Amino acid sequence: MEFVTWDPLLEKETPHYMLLILNSDGKVNMLRAVDECYASKEDKMWMADFLRKMWEKYPAKFAKSDEYTYISIEGKEQGLRLTDEEQKGLEKVDSEITRYLNDLFSADNSPKWSGNEHSMIINDSCWKWGVDSYYRNQATSSAPIPDSFWTFPYNLINHYWNPDPFLSWPGQGRYYCDYYADLGKSNLDLGYNLLAYQQLGYSSHFLTDLGNPLHTGKEAEQLFQGIIPPWSPPLYSWVHNNYEGYVNAYWSIAPPSGPYAFSYFVTNNWYYYQMTDPFVSAQSLAQYSNTKLNTLYYYVYNNPYTLQNDPNTYMITSNVLIDTSKHTLGLVKYVRD
């Protein structure tokens, strides 16, 4: 698997930079989205022509090394200096594509791992530590519940954390992982076992959320635009929802891009990270998954219709689920010790 990154000047130039750095599959898929979107026939023709002209004028350059693909725009090392017409054109195309794809992938302003994944990961970890089925079921059934704790935008803010020092302050996921883990540990010591395993389930939710790279950054794309009037869904909600739908769809069956269902990587992991501070452990998991963020985001964006066939997305997901399992096993041991 190659990591993907791009010229940071592109993000400063336009919030619609992804349209300019698409790979060949991405171009085909974006033209398909233009053809299928809600715009008029005349607007669709204009948008398709506009995109082709932009790709010709600003050709993406893919420089590959052993581990990275670095994307820039050919001959534009100092920035694109897009005209006002080009900026408005990108905004129009992206808005029409996104309005359609947000509907197609049911964007609802509440990006989250499916409740099933939260439940299955903590259930597996409890089972491996020999937790009695009664208490294991309490943790399992409690794991999805934190998705209902808050309304927008706090339902997003409190389930993520960005390791970037300049952007780390708003995300609260590591705090709530720590808070409920310590509550559970204290209540287990006091003999309030049922309550303790409920809180373990809550803690595991916030921990496993940070195993999803899309919960560790890309705020401008996934959140900020949604909290600015007219309070619309964030521009690229479909990227987040498409990815999580993909993981859910192939949790128990193998996708075309890989030999195993995603549950395999959880159930077959028996290693754990020793946890002494849930806050630090949640932070560590987020830091690991964040290293995959740009690459995952890029491939999900490029493959909205055929994500199940992308080997890069499969490999990233497999890796973060293994690491998430190791941390969750450590969490169960921490609360029980």
Backbone torsions as a table, in degrees:
resi	resn	phi	psi	omega
1	MET	NA	133.8	176.4
2	GLU	-100.4	138.9	172.0
3	PHE	-80.0	146.7	-179.2
4	VAL	-117.3	132.8	172.5
5	THR	-143.6	170.4	-175.2
6	TRP	-147.1	168.2	-179.9
7	ASP	-58.2	117.8	-177.5
8	PRO	-63.4	-20.5	177.8
9	LEU	-62.9	-26.6	-178.6
10	LEU	-65.0	-39.9	179.7
11	GLU	-68.0	-31.8	177.6
12	LYS	-74.0	-27.6	-177.2
13	GLU	-73.3	-42.3	-175.8
14	THR	-157.9	140.0	174.6
15	PRO	-69.7	-7.6	-178.3
16	HIS	-103.2	27.5	-174.8
17	TYR	-59.8	-28.3	-176.7
18	MET	-61.1	-32.0	179.6
19	LEU	-64.1	-21.3	-176.5
20	LEU	-93.8	-14.8	-175.9
21	ILE	-118.2	23.1	178.3
22	LEU	-63.0	147.0	169.3
23	ASN	-84.3	-175.8	-174.7
24	SER	-62.8	-40.1	177.4
25	ASP	-64.2	-41.6	-179.6
26	GLY	-61.2	-40.4	179.0
27	LYS	-62.8	-43.8	178.4
28	VAL	-61.2	-43.6	-177.8
29	ASN	-68.9	-36.9	178.6
30	MET	-70.1	-35.9	175.2
31	LEU	-66.6	-35.3	174.9
32	ARG	-64.4	-43.1	179.1
33	ALA	-63.1	-38.0	175.3
34	VAL	-60.2	-45.1	-178.1
35	ASP	-65.5	-30.7	-176.1
36	GLU	-94.7	-10.6	-172.5
37	CYS	-70.7	-179.6	-172.2
38	TYR	-84.8	-2.9	-176.3
39	ALA	-67.6	164.6	177.6
40	SER	-68.7	164.0	179.4
41	LYS	-59.2	-40.9	-179.3
42	GLU	-65.5	-43.2	179.1
43	ASP	-65.3	-37.7	178.0
44	LYS	-62.1	-42.7	178.4
45	MET	-62.6	-42.9	179.5
46	TRP	-63.4	-44.3	-177.3
47	MET	-65.0	-42.4	178.8
48	ALA	-63.2	-42.0	178.8
49	ASP	-66.3	-40.1	179.5
50	PHE	-61.6	-46.3	-179.7
51	LEU	-60.8	-45.2	-179.6
52	ARG	-61.1	-39.7	178.8
53	LYS	-67.0	-38.9	178.6
54	MET	-65.6	-41.2	179.6
55	TRP	-66.5	-31.9	177.9
56	GLU	-74.3	-40.0	-177.8
57	LYS	-75.6	-34.7	-177.3
58	TYR	-122.7	71.1	-176.5
59	PRO	-69.1	131.1	178.8
60	ALA	-73.5	137.2	179.3
61	LYS	-112.6	126.8	-176.9
62	PHE	-110.8	104.9	179.1
63	ALA	-98.0	116.2	-174.4
64	LYS	-106.0	135.9	171.6
65	SER	-118.6	-167.1	-178.3
66	ASP	-63.0	-35.2	-174.2
67	GLU	-119.7	-18.6	-172.0
68	TYR	-126.4	148.8	163.5
69	THR	-112.6	120.8	-179.3
70	TYR	-107.0	124.2	-175.6
71	ILE	-106.2	130.6	174.2
72	SER	-139.9	178.1	176.7
73	ILE	-102.5	126.9	-176.0
74	GLU	-52.1	122.1	174.9
75	GLY	73.1	15.4	-176.4
76	LYS	-126.7	50.0	-175.3
77	GLU	-66.9	-22.2	-177.1
78	GLN	-101.3	15.9	-178.8
79	GLY	108.0	157.7	-174.4
80	LEU	-83.9	-31.2	-174.8
81	ARG	54.2	55.1	179.9
82	LEU	-61.6	143.2	175.7
83	THR	-74.9	165.1	177.4
84	ASP	-60.2	-38.3	-180.0
85	GLU	-65.2	-39.1	178.6
86	GLU	-68.2	-40.4	177.6
87	GLN	-61.4	-45.9	-179.5
88	LYS	-66.5	-36.0	179.0
89	GLY	-65.5	-44.6	177.4
90	LEU	-61.6	-40.8	179.2
91	GLU	-63.3	-42.8	179.9
92	LYS	-63.8	-47.8	-178.5
93	VAL	-62.5	-48.1	-177.0
94	ASP	-63.7	-39.1	-179.8
95	SER	-64.5	-42.0	-179.2
96	GLU	-69.6	-42.5	177.8
97	ILE	-61.6	-45.6	-174.9
98	THR	-68.1	-39.3	178.2
99	ARG	-57.8	-40.2	179.2
100	TYR	-72.4	-47.3	-177.0
101	LEU	-69.6	-32.7	175.2
102	ASN	-60.8	-40.1	176.6
103	ASP	-69.3	-42.4	-177.2
104	LEU	-61.1	-38.1	-178.8
105	PHE	-106.3	19.6	170.5
106	SER	55.0	51.0	175.6
107	ALA	-64.1	131.4	-175.8
108	ASP	-138.4	20.8	179.2
109	ASN	65.3	18.4	178.6
110	SER	-137.2	59.9	178.9
111	PRO	-56.9	131.7	-179.3
112	LYS	-164.0	153.1	165.2
113	TRP	-57.9	145.5	173.0
114	SER	-57.7	144.2	177.9
115	GLY	-55.3	-32.0	179.6
116	ASN	-60.3	-41.9	-179.4
117	GLU	-65.3	-43.5	177.0
118	HIS	-56.7	-47.7	-177.1
119	SER	-65.1	-44.3	-175.1
120	MET	-68.5	-35.0	-178.8
121	ILE	-69.1	-45.8	-179.6
122	ILE	-71.4	-34.1	177.4
123	ASN	-61.6	-44.6	179.1
124	ASP	-61.9	-42.8	-178.1
125	SER	-67.2	-41.3	178.5
126	CYS	-64.7	-42.2	179.8
127	TRP	-60.9	-42.1	-178.8
128	LYS	-66.3	-25.7	176.6
129	TRP	-93.3	6.2	174.9
130	GLY	76.3	25.3	178.4
131	VAL	-66.6	134.4	177.8
132	ASP	-53.9	141.6	-173.4
133	SER	-58.7	-32.7	-179.8
134	TYR	-62.9	-47.2	180.0
135	TYR	-76.6	-33.5	176.3
136	ARG	-61.1	-41.1	178.6
137	ASN	-65.9	-32.4	177.0
138	GLN	-65.2	-45.6	177.7
139	ALA	-64.0	-41.0	-177.0
140	THR	-64.7	-45.4	-178.4
141	SER	-73.2	-23.9	-180.0
142	SER	-81.8	-23.5	-171.9
143	ALA	-57.7	-39.1	-179.1
144	PRO	-78.5	-15.6	-168.0
145	ILE	-61.3	-36.4	-178.4
146	PRO	-57.8	-16.3	175.4
147	ASP	-64.5	-17.6	-179.6
148	SER	-102.2	5.9	-175.6
149	PHE	-70.0	-34.3	-173.6
150	TRP	-134.1	163.1	173.2
151	THR	-104.0	170.5	-178.5
152	PHE	-60.7	137.0	4.9
153	PRO	-95.0	0.4	-175.0
154	TYR	-68.8	-24.4	175.5
155	ASN	-63.9	-22.5	176.3
156	LEU	-89.5	-48.5	-175.8
157	ILE	-59.4	-39.8	-173.1
158	ASN	-83.3	-0.3	179.8
159	HIS	-116.8	18.3	-179.9
160	TYR	-144.9	166.4	170.9
161	TRP	-157.1	130.5	179.3
162	ASN	-100.5	122.4	-178.9
163	PRO	-69.1	-13.8	179.8
164	ASP	-59.0	125.0	-176.6
165	PRO	-55.9	-28.8	-178.6
166	PHE	-84.3	-12.5	-175.6
167	LEU	-125.7	11.7	-173.2
168	SER	-80.8	-15.7	-170.7
169	TRP	-72.0	-34.3	-174.7
170	PRO	-77.1	-33.4	-174.4
171	GLY	-70.3	134.3	-174.8
172	GLN	-116.5	8.4	-175.0
173	GLY	-58.3	-42.9	-178.5
174	ARG	-66.9	-34.0	179.8
175	TYR	-65.1	-46.2	-176.9
176	TYR	-72.6	-30.5	172.2
177	CYS	-59.4	-47.2	-179.4
178	ASP	-66.1	-44.5	-176.8
179	TYR	-59.2	-50.7	-177.2
180	TYR	-75.3	-29.2	175.8
181	ALA	-64.4	-44.7	-179.6
182	ASP	-69.8	-35.4	174.7
183	LEU	-61.7	-45.9	179.8
184	GLY	-61.8	-42.3	180.0
185	LYS	-62.7	-44.1	-179.7
186	SER	-65.5	-43.7	-178.5
187	ASN	-68.9	-32.1	176.2
188	LEU	-67.1	-38.8	177.0
189	ASP	-63.5	-32.3	-178.8
190	LEU	-84.8	-6.3	179.4
191	GLY	92.1	5.9	177.8
192	TYR	-88.8	70.5	-168.2
193	ASN	-64.3	-44.0	-176.9
194	LEU	-63.4	-44.2	177.3
195	LEU	-63.4	-39.8	-178.7
196	ALA	-61.9	-42.6	-178.8
197	TYR	-75.6	-26.5	170.4
198	GLN	-62.0	-46.2	-179.0
199	GLN	-69.4	-32.0	172.9
200	LEU	-61.4	-42.7	177.4
201	GLY	-60.5	-42.5	177.8
202	TYR	-61.9	-47.7	-179.1
203	SER	-58.8	-42.9	-178.4
204	SER	-63.4	-30.7	178.1
205	HIS	-59.2	-50.2	-177.2
206	PHE	-68.8	-32.6	176.9
207	LEU	-67.1	-50.6	-176.9
208	THR	-67.3	-28.9	174.0
209	ASP	-56.4	-39.2	-176.7
210	LEU	-77.0	-6.1	170.7
211	GLY	-80.6	-9.7	176.1
212	ASN	-91.2	115.5	-178.0
213	PRO	-53.7	-31.0	-178.5
214	LEU	-73.5	-3.5	172.9
215	HIS	-98.4	12.3	-175.7
216	THR	-125.4	18.9	178.7
217	GLY	162.4	-162.2	-176.1
218	LYS	58.9	43.4	-178.8
219	GLU	-62.8	-41.3	-177.7
220	ALA	-58.8	-38.6	-178.5
221	GLU	-80.1	-35.8	-169.2
222	GLN	-102.2	-16.1	-174.6
223	LEU	-135.8	-55.8	-166.7
224	PHE	-57.4	-39.6	-178.9
225	GLN	-67.3	-21.7	-179.7
226	GLY	-81.6	-15.4	-178.6
227	ILE	-106.9	16.4	174.0
228	ILE	-108.5	134.5	179.1
229	PRO	-48.9	140.1	11.5
230	PRO	-90.4	33.1	174.1
231	TRP	61.4	39.5	-179.6
232	SER	-80.1	166.6	172.8
233	PRO	-58.6	145.1	176.0
234	PRO	-52.0	152.5	-170.9
235	LEU	-53.8	-44.5	-174.3
236	TYR	-112.8	40.9	175.3
237	SER	-55.9	-32.0	-176.2
238	TRP	-63.9	-30.1	179.8
239	VAL	-64.1	-48.6	-179.1
240	HIS	-63.3	-48.9	-175.7
241	ASN	-69.5	-35.3	177.7
242	ASN	-64.0	-42.5	-179.4
243	TYR	-64.7	-47.8	-177.3
244	GLU	-68.5	-31.6	173.5
245	GLY	-65.1	-36.4	177.8
246	TYR	-64.7	-45.3	178.9
247	VAL	-62.4	-43.5	179.9
248	ASN	-63.7	-41.6	-177.4
249	ALA	-64.4	-31.0	-176.2
250	TYR	-113.6	28.1	177.1
251	TRP	-70.3	-37.8	-175.9
252	SER	-111.8	-9.8	176.1
253	ILE	-129.2	148.8	-177.1
254	ALA	-74.6	135.7	173.7
255	PRO	-74.9	164.9	178.3
256	PRO	-59.5	-23.5	-174.9
257	SER	-86.1	-3.3	-177.4
258	GLY	-154.7	162.6	-174.4
259	PRO	-81.5	-16.6	-173.2
260	TYR	-126.3	150.4	167.5
261	ALA	-67.7	157.1	-176.5
262	PHE	-67.7	-27.3	177.3
263	SER	-61.6	-26.4	-179.5
264	TYR	-57.1	-39.6	-174.5
265	PHE	-72.6	-23.0	175.2
266	VAL	-83.2	-51.9	-174.1
267	THR	-68.5	-23.9	-179.1
268	ASN	-97.0	4.7	174.3
269	ASN	-96.1	125.5	178.8
270	TRP	-117.8	5.2	179.2
271	TYR	-91.7	152.8	177.9
272	TYR	-140.2	156.2	173.1
273	TYR	-94.6	129.7	176.6
274	GLN	-64.2	126.1	-178.3
275	MET	-108.8	126.3	173.6
276	THR	-116.7	-19.6	179.2
277	ASP	-146.0	106.4	-177.7
278	PRO	-58.0	-32.4	178.0
279	PHE	-59.5	-48.1	-179.0
280	VAL	-68.5	-38.8	-179.9
281	SER	-66.3	-42.2	177.1
282	ALA	-62.1	-39.6	177.3
283	GLN	-62.5	-42.4	-179.4
284	SER	-63.6	-42.8	178.3
285	LEU	-63.3	-42.4	178.8
286	ALA	-63.0	-39.3	179.1
287	GLN	-63.2	-40.1	178.2
288	TYR	-66.6	-49.4	-177.1
289	SER	-67.7	-29.8	178.9
290	ASN	-63.6	-27.8	178.1
291	THR	-65.0	-17.7	179.6
292	LYS	-98.0	-4.3	-167.9
293	LEU	-60.5	-55.6	-177.2
294	ASN	-58.6	-42.9	-177.8
295	THR	-65.5	-46.2	178.5
296	LEU	-61.4	-47.6	-178.6
297	TYR	-58.5	-42.0	-178.0
298	TYR	-62.9	-46.5	-176.2
299	TYR	-73.9	-33.2	176.0
300	VAL	-66.9	-41.3	179.4
301	TYR	-62.9	-39.3	-177.1
302	ASN	-75.8	-18.9	-172.7
303	ASN	-126.9	54.1	-176.2
304	PRO	-62.7	-33.2	-176.0
305	TYR	-93.3	-20.5	-171.5
306	THR	-130.4	35.5	-176.7
307	LEU	-59.6	-33.3	-177.6
308	GLN	-64.0	-16.6	-178.7
309	ASN	-97.3	-1.5	-174.0
310	ASP	-89.0	114.7	-178.2
311	PRO	-68.8	-27.3	-179.8
312	ASN	-67.3	-45.8	177.9
313	THR	-62.5	-38.8	178.7
314	TYR	-62.3	-46.1	-178.0
315	MET	-65.7	-43.1	179.0
316	ILE	-60.8	-46.7	-178.6
317	THR	-62.0	-42.6	178.0
318	SER	-59.2	-45.3	-177.4
319	ASN	-65.2	-45.8	-177.2
320	VAL	-70.8	-30.2	177.7
321	LEU	-69.4	-37.7	176.2
322	ILE	-62.5	-45.5	-179.5
323	ASP	-66.7	-38.1	176.8
324	THR	-61.9	-41.9	178.4
325	SER	-61.5	-42.2	179.8
326	LYS	-61.8	-42.2	179.4
327	HIS	-69.7	-38.1	-178.7
328	THR	-69.1	-37.5	173.1
329	LEU	-60.5	-40.3	176.3
330	GLY	-64.9	-35.5	178.3
331	LEU	-64.6	-45.5	179.4
332	VAL	-60.8	-44.3	178.9
333	LYS	-63.0	-40.7	179.7
334	TYR	-60.4	-47.4	-178.0
335	VAL	-66.4	-35.8	-175.7
336	ARG	-83.4	-23.5	-176.8
337	ASP	-74.4	NA	NA
